[in-house]
Amino acid sequence: MNWFMGGNPTGNSSWTAYRKLSNIKHPTDRFVTMDEYEVTINDAAFRSDAGNVGKINDWPALYHGGASGMSFADGHAALHKWKNLGKPSAGFNSVTGATLTGAQANDVDDLQNFASEH
């Protein structure tokens, strides 16, 4: 589950944590659940450090031809094809995460904007 949904994400004071469905201003744009890449599954939350450019902790799965399945707060589901993300590098640690640059950072920006808003 998106760690901005019902949680209290740390380090993201300018980004919105949603504790009630009625608090979500754009429910068609905010994911609730997402396919997660199997090597980063470590808890029930899908962490995205919105506001930290290029920062990724939990990695989207690429099970659907380079795309991840997502369910959104308004109830619809969709696939999102990542343009440059690829798989995490060998030894990737989802607790410490990584800061991606270049074209990969654009995909991380998309991920962060699906997670929350500021």
N, C-alpha and C positions, 0 to 999 in steps of 0.2 A: 504494500500500500504506500502511496505517496506520503513521504514523511511530513509534508505540510498539511495533511488531512488528519485533523484530530490530535496531532502531536504538538510538540514544543521544540521545533528545530533550533539548534544553537547556532550562533554566529550569523544569523540572517535577520537582524532586527528591522531592516527596511522592507523585507518581503513578508507577505501575509501568510500566517498560519490559520487554517480554516477549522474552527471548532464546531460550527453548525453549517448545514447545507445552505441556509439563507445568507450566510456571510460570503458566499462565492459569487463575485460580481459577474464572472464570465464562465459559467459551468460548462459550456461547450468547448472551452479551451483548456480546462484543468483536468489532468488525468487523476484517476483514483488508483487504478492498478495498471501494471505494465509487465510484460514478459521480461524477466531478468535473466541475464546470462548466468549459466549454472555455476561458474567459478566465483561469482560475487554474492551468491545467496548466503547470507550470514545471520539474517533476522527477518522479521516480518515487514520491515520498512524498506521502501525504495528511496535511498538518500540521494538528493541532488543539492549541492551547495549553491543555490541561487545567489547571485551577486558576486561570486568568486569566479572571475573570468577563466573559462577553460577547466575548472575544477570538476572532477568526476570521481564518485565513490562507487556507487552501484551502477553496473554496466547493463544497458539494454540488451536483450537477446536479439539475435539476428536469425530467428527460426524461419522467417517467411521471406526468403530471397533478399536478405539484408534489411528486413523491416521488423519492427516490434509491434505486437498487438497491445492496444491500450483501451481501457474503458474510461469514460469521462464522467464527470459529476452530473451531467444532464441525462445520463443513462445510455448514450450511444457508445459504440465501440468502433475502432478504426485501426488500420495498420499505418505506421509511419515509417517510411523508408529513409534510413540514415544515409547521407550522401558520402561521407568520408570516415565515419567512426571506426568501422572494422571491429575486430576482436581485441580484447585487452592483451597487453604484452605479457609474455611469460613472467611469472612472479608478481603479477599485479596484486596489490593488497587493498581490498575495499575499505579497510578501516582507515588507512592513511590516505588512500586515493592517489590521484595523479592530477597534474595540471597539464592539459593538452594545449597545443598551440596550432597555428595555421588553420587549415581547412577542418581539422578535427574539432577545433574549438568552436567552429560555427555550429556543428551538430550538438555540442554540449550547451551552447546558447539556446538552441531550440528546446533541448531537454529541460533546461532551467525555466524557460518561459511556459512550457506545458505544466510545470510543477506549481508555480505561484506567480504572483504579480507584486509590483511595488509601486 
